[in-house]
Structures are given as structure tokens and as C-alpha cells.
Amino acid sequence: MSSQELWSAVAGYVDALCPPDAILKAALESSAAAGLPGIAISHAEGRLLHLLARHQKARYILEIGTLGGYSSIWLARALPDGGRLVTLELDPRHAEVARANLAFAGLSDRVDVREGPALQTLRELPREYTAGFDFIFIDADKESYPDYWQWAMKLCHAGTLIVADNVVREGSVADSKSRDRSVQAVRSYLELVARQPGVLATVMQTVGPKGYDGMSLALVL
């Protein structure tokens, strides 16, 4: 059995212990039917985000990169009554699918899907969310990760947890000579996180059906 086959088998076993419900399955199916790329987080990663956001007692969550709303459903389900998720999506088609999936999940009233380049949309948030966000999830174009970190620092407060997906890049993140712009951007992101005063951070490597990757977790102290 190859490593990939083993990772997938373990993921299948774990998912069977706590299987996705009909709403989560429908979100993935509708996204695939609409032609969206199959790059949503895994079921286990979704549960991890949900657990982290609930542990944070997050009332205001920011997500950069919506896709079809699969991760948005996980995050929005962690919100208390009156909580709010702001999720940013560049592609209007993706945003349309996400809104439909969130509506089917009964979460439209607590999720604000905003269309447009995130680096423009982010400019609106400091005056709207003056106290900052309790939880920030970054899962969008990798070349903008360093800029997203700078915005996360403007939109956080003591206690905010910032999670960034796809930071290991099948191990390429360790290659300082890589010519891949996404790899170089992620390396810059991780170096910014490591140098940021008052932040406790780590990188967690992950394996699963989509291969080998990882997440960065940073707690603002």
C-alpha cells in the first residue's frame, strides 16, 4: 500500500467514526456539480476548524477564501446566537454557490459572503469590526498570504486565533530555492508569523485524501 493509499484509508476510517451529515455532503456535491475545483478542506479539517472556533468561543469570524462554502458551514456552525461570519470570495460564481449552500444549511442569517478581491474587501472591515475578529481562517490565493497576514494583524485582538491552510505544499515549503511563487509566498508568510511579536505559532503537517500539506496556527497573545 502506498503512502497515499494509507492516508486515504485512515481518513476514511476517521470519517466513518464521525460521518459528515447530509448538509455537508450536499455542499460538496453542489459545488462539484457547479464545476468548482475540488479543493475544499477535508471533513477532518472542517471538524478541526469547528472545534477550534468553538473552543475560542468565537463570536466574530473572518474567512478569506469561500469557494463553495464548505468550510464556511463548519465555521458558522460554531458561532453562538448573534455571532457573525464574514467570508471573502473573489469569484462571483463561487460566491453564488456558497450562498446557496449556506441557505440550504440554514445559516444565511449569520454569514456575510462578500465578493471581490480580498485585498480590497479587507479595507472595509476595520471600521465595521472595530473590536476585531476572534478567529481568522486564511485559505485563498497563496501569493497573497503575506498581505493577508498583515491584514490579520490589523483585524485581530489579544486571544485571536489565526489559521492558514496549505502551508506545507507537499514539503516544498522547506525548499528555500523553490521557484514556485506560491511556495515562496507561503515561506514569507511563515517567516512573518515567526517574527511577529506577541504571537505564539506552529505549523501542523497533515495528510489525507488530498495528499500531504499542513496548516499554520497562530495565537495572538
C-alpha positions as CSV (number, residue, x, y, z in Angstrom):
1,M,0.0,0.0,0.0
2,S,1.4,3.4,-1.0
3,S,1.5,6.3,1.4
4,Q,-1.4,8.0,-0.4
5,E,-3.5,4.9,-0.1
6,L,-2.7,4.5,3.6
7,W,-3.5,8.2,4.3
8,S,-6.8,7.8,2.4
9,A,-7.7,4.6,4.3
10,V,-7.1,6.3,7.7
11,A,-9.1,9.3,6.6
12,G,-12.0,7.0,5.6
13,Y,-11.8,5.3,8.9
14,V,-11.8,8.6,10.9
15,D,-14.6,10.0,8.8
16,A,-16.7,6.8,9.4
17,L,-16.4,7.4,13.2
18,C,-18.0,10.9,12.8
19,P,-19.5,10.9,9.3
20,P,-20.5,14.1,7.6
21,D,-24.2,14.9,7.7
22,A,-26.5,15.4,4.7
23,I,-25.9,19.2,4.5
24,L,-22.2,18.9,4.3
25,K,-22.4,16.2,1.7
26,A,-24.8,18.3,-0.3
27,A,-22.5,21.3,-0.1
28,L,-19.7,19.3,-1.7
29,E,-22.0,17.7,-4.3
30,S,-23.5,21.0,-5.4
31,S,-20.0,22.6,-5.6
32,A,-18.8,19.7,-7.8
33,A,-22.0,20.0,-10.0
34,A,-21.3,23.7,-10.5
35,G,-17.8,22.9,-11.7
36,L,-15.9,24.3,-8.7
37,P,-12.5,22.9,-8.2
38,G,-12.3,20.1,-5.6
39,I,-10.0,21.9,-3.2
40,A,-12.2,22.3,-0.2
41,I,-10.8,21.3,3.2
42,S,-11.3,17.7,4.2
43,H,-14.0,16.6,6.6
44,A,-11.5,16.1,9.4
45,E,-10.1,19.6,8.8
46,G,-13.5,21.0,8.9
47,R,-14.2,19.4,12.2
48,L,-10.8,20.8,13.4
49,L,-11.8,24.3,12.4
50,H,-15.2,23.9,14.1
51,L,-13.6,22.6,17.3
52,L,-11.0,25.4,17.4
53,A,-13.6,28.1,16.8
54,R,-15.9,26.7,19.5
55,H,-13.0,26.5,21.9
56,Q,-12.2,30.1,21.1
57,K,-15.9,31.0,21.9
58,A,-15.6,33.0,18.7
59,R,-18.4,35.5,18.1
60,Y,-16.9,37.1,15.0
61,I,-15.1,35.0,12.5
62,L,-13.3,36.1,9.3
63,E,-12.7,33.7,6.4
64,I,-10.5,34.6,3.4
65,G,-11.5,32.3,0.6
66,T,-15.0,30.9,0.5
67,L,-15.1,28.6,-2.5
68,G,-18.4,26.7,-2.2
69,G,-19.0,27.4,1.4
70,Y,-18.0,24.0,2.8
71,S,-15.6,25.5,5.4
72,S,-18.0,28.4,5.9
73,I,-20.6,25.9,7.1
74,W,-18.2,24.4,9.6
75,L,-17.2,27.8,11.0
76,A,-20.7,29.3,11.0
77,R,-22.0,26.3,13.0
78,A,-19.5,27.1,15.7
79,L,-21.0,30.6,16.2
80,P,-23.2,31.4,19.2
81,D,-26.6,33.2,18.7
82,G,-25.8,36.7,17.4
83,G,-22.4,35.6,16.0
84,R,-21.2,36.6,12.5
85,L,-19.0,35.0,9.9
86,V,-17.6,37.3,7.2
87,T,-16.3,35.3,4.3
88,L,-14.5,36.8,1.3
89,E,-14.6,35.3,-2.3
90,L,-13.2,36.6,-5.5
91,D,-15.2,34.5,-8.0
92,P,-18.9,35.5,-8.3
93,R,-19.8,32.0,-9.4
94,H,-18.2,30.5,-6.3
95,A,-20.0,33.1,-4.1
96,E,-23.3,32.2,-5.7
97,V,-22.8,28.5,-4.9
98,A,-21.7,29.3,-1.4
99,R,-24.7,31.4,-0.7
100,A,-27.0,28.6,-1.9
101,N,-25.2,26.0,0.2
102,L,-25.3,28.3,3.3
103,A,-29.0,28.9,2.7
104,F,-29.6,25.1,2.5
105,A,-27.7,24.8,5.8
106,G,-29.9,27.4,7.4
107,L,-27.0,29.7,8.1
108,S,-27.6,32.7,5.8
109,D,-28.6,34.9,8.7
110,R,-25.2,34.6,10.3
111,V,-22.9,34.6,7.3
112,D,-21.9,37.6,5.1
113,V,-20.5,36.5,1.8
114,R,-18.6,39.4,0.2
115,E,-17.5,39.3,-3.4
116,G,-14.4,40.9,-4.9
117,P,-10.6,40.8,-4.4
118,A,-10.0,40.2,-0.8
119,L,-7.2,42.8,-0.5
120,Q,-9.8,45.4,-1.5
121,T,-12.7,44.0,0.6
122,L,-10.5,43.8,3.7
123,R,-10.2,47.5,3.7
124,E,-13.9,47.8,4.7
125,L,-13.6,45.7,7.8
126,P,-11.6,47.7,10.3
127,R,-14.3,50.4,10.6
128,E,-17.1,47.8,10.7
129,Y,-15.5,45.4,13.2
130,T,-13.6,47.8,15.4
131,A,-13.0,45.2,18.1
132,G,-11.5,42.8,15.6
133,F,-12.3,39.1,14.9
134,D,-11.9,36.3,17.3
135,F,-11.0,33.7,14.7
136,I,-9.5,34.2,11.2
137,F,-9.1,31.4,8.6
138,I,-7.0,32.0,5.5
139,D,-7.5,29.7,2.6
140,A,-7.2,31.7,-0.6
141,D,-4.5,32.5,-3.3
142,K,-1.2,31.7,-1.7
143,E,0.7,34.5,-3.4
144,S,-1.2,37.0,-1.2
145,Y,-0.7,35.2,2.1
146,P,1.9,37.7,3.3
147,D,-0.6,40.5,2.7
148,Y,-3.4,38.5,4.4
149,W,-1.2,38.2,7.4
150,Q,-0.7,41.9,7.6
151,W,-4.4,42.4,7.4
152,A,-5.0,39.7,10.1
153,M,-2.8,41.7,12.4
154,K,-5.0,44.8,11.8
155,L,-8.2,42.8,12.4
156,C,-7.2,40.8,15.5
157,H,-7.1,41.3,19.2
158,A,-5.5,39.5,22.2
159,G,-6.8,36.0,22.0
160,T,-7.5,35.8,18.3
161,L,-6.5,32.5,16.6
162,I,-5.3,32.8,13.0
163,V,-5.3,29.6,10.9
164,A,-3.8,29.4,7.4
165,D,-4.3,26.3,5.2
166,N,-2.0,24.8,2.6
167,V,1.3,26.0,4.0
168,V,3.4,22.8,3.6
169,R,2.9,22.4,-0.1
170,E,3.8,18.7,-0.2
171,G,7.0,19.5,1.6
172,S,8.1,22.2,-0.9
173,V,7.9,24.8,1.9
174,A,11.3,23.5,3.2
175,D,13.0,24.3,-0.2
176,S,14.4,27.8,0.0
177,K,15.4,27.6,-3.6
178,S,12.0,26.7,-5.0
179,R,10.9,28.8,-7.9
180,D,7.2,28.2,-7.2
181,R,5.7,31.6,-6.4
182,S,3.2,30.0,-4.1
183,V,5.9,28.3,-2.1
184,Q,7.9,31.4,-1.8
185,A,4.8,33.4,-0.7
186,V,4.0,30.8,2.0
187,R,7.6,30.8,3.2
188,S,7.3,34.6,3.5
189,Y,4.0,34.2,5.4
190,L,5.5,31.8,7.9
191,E,8.5,34.0,8.4
192,L,6.3,37.0,9.1
193,V,4.4,34.9,11.6
194,A,7.6,33.7,13.3
195,R,8.9,37.3,13.6
196,Q,5.7,38.8,14.8
197,P,6.0,40.0,18.5
198,G,3.3,38.7,20.8
199,V,2.3,35.7,18.7
200,L,2.6,32.0,19.6
201,A,2.6,29.9,16.5
202,T,3.3,26.5,15.0
203,V,2.8,24.5,11.8
204,M,0.9,21.2,11.8
205,Q,1.6,18.8,8.9
206,T,-1.4,17.0,7.5
207,V,-2.0,14.0,5.3
208,G,-5.2,12.7,3.8
209,P,-7.1,12.0,0.5
210,K,-5.7,15.3,-1.0
211,G,-2.1,14.4,-0.1
212,Y,0.5,16.0,2.1
213,D,0.1,19.5,3.3
214,G,-0.4,21.4,6.5
215,M,-1.8,24.3,8.5
216,S,-0.3,27.3,10.4
217,L,-1.8,28.1,13.7
218,A,-1.0,31.5,15.4
219,L,-2.4,32.7,18.7
220,V,-2.3,36.5,19.4
221,L,-1.2,36.8,23.0
